[in-house]
Amino acid sequence: MIESEVRARAANARRICSAHGIAQADIAAHVGASQSQVSRILKGEGSRASRLFEEVCLFVERFEGGVSA
């Protein structure tokens, strides 16, 4: 996944969180991360996809009724 795709997916996850009122702390508890790690992911900080990035995005995308590839 290239940097622009990572940033776009993070922006989409951030939008879903806002639309559905999903708290970063709730995401963190579900994926076993800290709230600050989730915050960095949703801000699109860092230019690579990681296992944690994928878990956060998949968790959030479930609220939209689908997941991305």
Phi, psi and omega in degrees: 000130182273165187306316181295326177291321178298312181296321179294319179292322177296319179296321178295317179297319178298318179296317179297317178302316180295316183293327185251003178065037181274124181276144177301324180295324178292318178298313181302315180297322182290320185263357178075042180231176175270159178298325181292326176295316179297318179302314180298320180296313182292335176282348181080019178286138186090150187246014181228152176276140179233175177299318180295318176304313181298315180297317179297312181297316179297319178300311183291318183296336177300332181287344177264000178085016179191171177229155177269163183293000000 
